[in-house]
Amino acid sequence: MNTNIETKNAPTPVTARRRRDVVAPRCDIYENDRTVHVVAEMPGVDAKTVEVTVERNVLTIKGTADTNDPEGFRLLWREFDGVDYRRSFELSSEADSSSIKASMQNGLLRVEVPKSVPTQRRIPIQTA
């Protein structure tokens, strides 16, 4: 059986390895009075590779989509080497970064950023 496959206009034969791409995932951001929701499209990403961090009031999301070669087959051609997703957002001062929640399902990362409850207090004035 002839295993030679001819692919026209294909950029990368199996012997060539490219640098891994870093991509900013497409995002939608919604808010109401209590919460900001960030929905990031990260196709091919396993939840085990997702990282959501907050540092200095910056929310950063990261994830990795890897290729999984099927067992029992020899690779003839590769055009998809996987991708690393990364995107950062500056949070407003009303964000409660200690209560952020995240979930991953069907290639969509959902991050829920609660807003802190505004507090108001009266500051006593000291006299000399």
Contact map, one row per residue, 1 for C-alpha under 8 A:
11100000000000000000000000000000000000000000000000000000000000000000000000000000000000000000000000000000000000000000000000000000
11110000000000000000000000000000000000000000000000000000000000000000000000000000000000000000000000000000000000000000000000000000
11111000000000000000000000000000000000000000000000000000000000000000000000000000000000000000000000000000000000000000000000000000
01111100000000000000000000000000000000000000000000000000000000000000000000000000000000000000000000000000000000000000000000000000
00111110000000000000000000000000000000000000000000000000000000000000000000010000000000000000000000000000000000000000000000000000
00011111000000000000000000000000000000000000000000000000000000000000000000000000000000000000000000000000000000000000000000000000
00001111110000000000000000000000000000000000000000000000000000000000000000000000000000000000000000000000000000000000000000000000
00000111110000000000000000000000000000000000000000000000000000000000000000000000000000000000000000000000000000000000000000000000
00000011111000000000000000000000000000000000000000000000000000000000000000000000000000000000000000000000000000000000000000000000
00000011111110000000000000000000000000000000000000000000000000000000000000000010000000000000000000000000000000000000000000000000
00000000111110000000000000000000000000000000000000000000000000000000000000000010000000000000000000000000000000000000000000000000
00000000011111111000000000000000000000000000000000000000000000000000000000001110000000000000000000000000000000000000000000000000
00000000011111110000000000000000000000000000000000000000000000000000000000011110000000000000000000000000000000000000000000000000
00000000000111111000000000000000000000000000000000000000000000000000000000111110000000000000000000000000000000000000000000000000
00000000000111111000000000000000000000000000000000000000000000000000000000000000000000000000000000000000000000000000000000000000
00000000000111111100000000000000000000000000000000000000000000000000000000000000000000000000000000000000000000000000000000000000
00000000000101111110000000000000000000000000000000000000000000000000000000000000100000000000000000000000000000000000000000000000
00000000000000011111000000000000000000000000000000000000000000000000000000000000100000000000000000000000000000000000000000000000
00000000000000001111100000000000000000000000000000000000000000000000000000000000000000000000000000000000000000000000000000000000
00000000000000000111110000000000000000000000000000000000000000000000000000000000111100000000000000000000000000000000000000000000
00000000000000000011111000000000000000000000000000000000000000000000000000000000011100000000000000000000000000000000000000000000
00000000000000000001111100000000000000000000000000000000000000000000000000000000001111000000000000000000000000000000000000000000
00000000000000000000111110000000000000000000000000000000000000000000000000000000001111000000000000000000000000000000000000000000
00000000000000000000011111000000000000000000000000000000000000000000000000000000000011100000000000000000000000000000000000000000
00000000000000000000001111100000000000011100000000000000000000000000000000000000000011100000000000000000000000000000000000000000
00000000000000000000000111110000000000011100000000000000000000000000000000000000000000000000000000000000000000000000000000000000
00000000000000000000000011111000000001111000000000000000000000000000000000000000000000000000000000000000000000000000000000000000
00000000000000000000000001111100000001110000000000000000000000000000000000000000000000000000000000000000000000000000000000000000
00000000000000000000000000111110000111100000000000000000000000000000000000000000000000000000000000000000000000000000000000000000
00000000000000000000000000011111000111000000000000000000000000000000000000000000000000000000000000000000000000000000000000000000
00000000000000000000000000001111111110000000000000000000000000000000000000000000000000000000000000000000000000000000000000000000
00000000000000000000000000000111111100000000000000000000000000000000000000000000000000000000000000000000000000000000000000000000
00000000000000000000000000000011111000000000000000000000000000000000000000000000000000000000000000000000000000000010000000000000
00000000000000000000000000000011111100000000000000000000000000000000000000000000000000000000000000000000000000000111000000000000
00000000000000000000000000000011111110000000000000000000000000000000000000000000000000000000000000000000000000011110000000000000
00000000000000000000000000001111011111000000000000000000000000000000000000000000000000000000000000000000000000011110000000000000
00000000000000000000000000001110001111100000000000000000000000000000000000000000000000000000000000000000000001111000000000000000
00000000000000000000000000111100000111110000000000000000000000000000000000000000000000000000000000000000000011111000000000000000
00000000000000000000000000111000000011111000000000000000000000000000000000000000000000000000000000000000000111100000000000000000
00000000000000000000000011110000000001111100000000000000000000000000000000000000000000000000000000000000000111000000000000000000
00000000000000000000000011100000000000111110000000000000000000000000000000000000000000000000000000000000001110000000000000000000
00000000000000000000000011000000000000011111100000000000000000101000000000000000000010000000000000000000001110000000000000000000
00000000000000000000000000000000000000001111100000000000000000001000000000000000000000000000000000000000011100000000000000000000
00000000000000000000000000000000000000000111110000000000000000011100000000000000000000000000000000000000001000000000000000000000
00000000000000000000000000000000000000000111111011000000000000111100000000000000000000000000000000000000001000000000000000000000
00000000000000000000000000000000000000000001111111000000000000111000000000000000000000000000000000000000001000000000000000000000
00000000000000000000000000000000000000000000111111000000000000100000000000000000000000000000000000000001100000000000000000000000
00000000000000000000000000000000000000000000011111000000000000000000000000000000000000000000000000000000000000000000000000000000
00000000000000000000000000000000000000000000111111100000000001110000000000000000000000000000000000000000000000000000000000000000
00000000000000000000000000000000000000000000111111110000000011110000000000000000000000000000000000000000000000000000000000000000
00000000000000000000000000000000000000000000000011111000000111100000000000000000000000000000000000000000000000000000000000000000
00000000000000000000000000000000000000000000000001111100001111000000000000000000000000000000000000000100000000000000000000000000
00000000000000000000000000000000000000000000000000111110001110000000000000000000000000000000000000000000000000000000000000000000
00000000000000000000000000000000000000000000000000011111111100000000000000000000000000000000000010000000000000000000000000000000
00000000000000000000000000000000000000000000000000001111111000000000000000000000000000000000000000000000000000000000000000000000
00000000000000000000000000000000000000000000000000000111110000000000000000000000000000000000000000000000000000000000000000000000
00000000000000000000000000000000000000000000000000000111111000000000000000000000000000000111100010000000000000000000000000000000
00000000000000000000000000000000000000000000000000000111111100000000000000000000000000011110000000000000000000000000000000000000
00000000000000000000000000000000000000000000000000011110111110000000000000000000000000011110000000000000000000000000000000000000
00000000000000000000000000000000000000000000000000111100011111000000000000000000000001111000000000000000000000000000000000000000
00000000000000000000000000000000000000000000000001111000001111100000000000000000000011110000000000000000000000000000000000000000
00000000000000000000000000000000000000000000000011110000000111110000000000000000000111100000000000000000000000000000000000000000
00000000000000000000000000000000000000000100111011100000000011111000000000000000000111000000000000000000000000000000000000000000
00000000000000000000000000000000000000000001110011000000000001111100000000000000011110000000000000000000000000000000000000000000
00000000000000000000000000000000000000000111110000000000000000111110000000000000011100000000000000000000000000000000000000000000
00000000000000000000000000000000000000000001100000000000000000011111000000000000111000000000000000000000000000000000000000000000
00000000000000000000000000000000000000000000000000000000000000001111100000000001110000000000000000000000000000000000000000000000
00000000000000000000000000000000000000000000000000000000000000000111110000000000000000000000000000000000000000000000000000000000
00000000000000000000000000000000000000000000000000000000000000000011111010100000000000000000000000000000000000000000000000000000
00000000000000000000000000000000000000000000000000000000000000000001111110000000000000000000000000000000000000000000000000000000
00000000000000000000000000000000000000000000000000000000000000000000111110000000000000000000000000000000000000000000000000000000
00000000000000000000000000000000000000000000000000000000000000000000011111000000000000000000000000000000000000000000000000000000
00000000000000000000000000000000000000000000000000000000000000000000111111100000000000000000000000000000000000000000000000000000
00000000000000000000000000000000000000000000000000000000000000000000000111110000000000000000000000000000000000000000000000000000
00000000000001000000000000000000000000000000000000000000000000000000100011111100000000000000000000000000000000000000000000000000
00001000000011000000000000000000000000000000000000000000000000000000000001111100000000000000000000000000000000000000000000000000
00000000000111000000000000000000000000000000000000000000000000000000000000111110000000000000000000000000000000000000000000000000
00000000000111000000000000000000000000000000000000000000000000000000000000111111100000000000000000000000000000000000000000000000
00000000011111000000000000000000000000000000000000000000000000000000000000001111100000000000000000000000000000000000000000000000
00000000000000000000000000000000000000000000000000000000000000000010000000000111110000000000000000000000000000000000000000000000
00000000000000001101000000000000000000000000000000000000000000000110000000000111111000000000000000000000000000000000000000000000
00000000000000000001100000000000000000000000000000000000000000011110000000000001111100000000000000000000000000000000000000000000
00000000000000000001111000000000000000000000000000000000000000011100000000000000111110000000000000000000000000000000000000000000
00000000000000000001111000000000000000000000000000000000000001111000000000000000011111000000000000000000000000000000000000000000
00000000000000000000011110000000000000000100000000000000000011110000000000000000001111100000000000000000000000000000000000000000
00000000000000000000011110000000000000000000000000000000000111100000000000000000000111110000000000000000000000000000000000000000
00000000000000000000000110000000000000000000000000000000000111000000000000000000000011111000000000000000000000000000000000000000
00000000000000000000000000000000000000000000000000000000011110000000000000000000000001111100000000000000000000000000000000000000
00000000000000000000000000000000000000000000000000000000011100000000000000000000000000111110000000000000000000000000000000000000
00000000000000000000000000000000000000000000000000000000111000000000000000000000000000011111000000000000000000000000000000000000
00000000000000000000000000000000000000000000000000000000111000000000000000000000000000001111111000000000000000000000000000000000
00000000000000000000000000000000000000000000000000000000100000000000000000000000000000000111111000000000000000000000000000000000
00000000000000000000000000000000000000000000000000000000100000000000000000000000000000000011111000000000000000000000000000000000
00000000000000000000000000000000000000000000000000000000000000000000000000000000000000000011111100000000000000000011110000000000
00000000000000000000000000000000000000000000000000000000000000000000000000000000000000000011111110000000000000001111000000000000
00000000000000000000000000000000000000000000000000000000000000000000000000000000000000000000011111110000000000001111000000000000
00000000000000000000000000000000000000000000000000000100100000000000000000000000000000000000001111110000000000001100000000000000
00000000000000000000000000000000000000000000000000000000000000000000000000000000000000000000000111110000000000000000000000000000
00000000000000000000000000000000000000000000000000000000000000000000000000000000000000000000000111111000000000001100000000000000
00000000000000000000000000000000000000000000000000000000000000000000000000000000000000000000000111111100000000111100000000000000
00000000000000000000000000000000000000000000000000000000000000000000000000000000000000000000000000111110000000111000000000000000
00000000000000000000000000000000000000000000000000010000000000000000000000000000000000000000000000011111000011110000000000000000
00000000000000000000000000000000000000000000000000000000000000000000000000000000000000000000000000001111100011100000000000000000
00000000000000000000000000000000000000000000001000000000000000000000000000000000000000000000000000000111111111000000000000000000
00000000000000000000000000000000000000000000001000000000000000000000000000000000000000000000000000000011111110000000000000000000
00000000000000000000000000000000000000000010000000000000000000000000000000000000000000000000000000000001111100000000000000000000
00000000000000000000000000000000000000001111110000000000000000000000000000000000000000000000000000000001111110000000000000000000
00000000000000000000000000000000000000111110000000000000000000000000000000000000000000000000000000000001111111000000000000000000
00000000000000000000000000000000000001111100000000000000000000000000000000000000000000000000000000000111101111100000000000000000
00000000000000000000000000000000000011110000000000000000000000000000000000000000000000000000000000000111000111110000000000000000
00000000000000000000000000000000000011100000000000000000000000000000000000000000000000000000000000011110000011111000000000000000
00000000000000000000000000000000001111000000000000000000000000000000000000000000000000000000000000011100000001111100000000000000
00000000000000000000000000000000001111000000000000000000000000000000000000000000000000000000001110111000000000111110000000000000
00000000000000000000000000000000011100000000000000000000000000000000000000000000000000000000001110110000000000011111000000000000
00000000000000000000000000000000111100000000000000000000000000000000000000000000000000000000011100000000000000001111100000000000
00000000000000000000000000000000010000000000000000000000000000000000000000000000000000000000011100000000000000000111110000000000
00000000000000000000000000000000000000000000000000000000000000000000000000000000000000000000010000000000000000000011111000000000
00000000000000000000000000000000000000000000000000000000000000000000000000000000000000000000010000000000000000000001111100000000
00000000000000000000000000000000000000000000000000000000000000000000000000000000000000000000000000000000000000000000111110000000
00000000000000000000000000000000000000000000000000000000000000000000000000000000000000000000000000000000000000000000011111000000
00000000000000000000000000000000000000000000000000000000000000000000000000000000000000000000000000000000000000000000001111100000
00000000000000000000000000000000000000000000000000000000000000000000000000000000000000000000000000000000000000000000000111110000
00000000000000000000000000000000000000000000000000000000000000000000000000000000000000000000000000000000000000000000000011111000
00000000000000000000000000000000000000000000000000000000000000000000000000000000000000000000000000000000000000000000000001111100
00000000000000000000000000000000000000000000000000000000000000000000000000000000000000000000000000000000000000000000000000111110
00000000000000000000000000000000000000000000000000000000000000000000000000000000000000000000000000000000000000000000000000011111
00000000000000000000000000000000000000000000000000000000000000000000000000000000000000000000000000000000000000000000000000001111
00000000000000000000000000000000000000000000000000000000000000000000000000000000000000000000000000000000000000000000000000000111
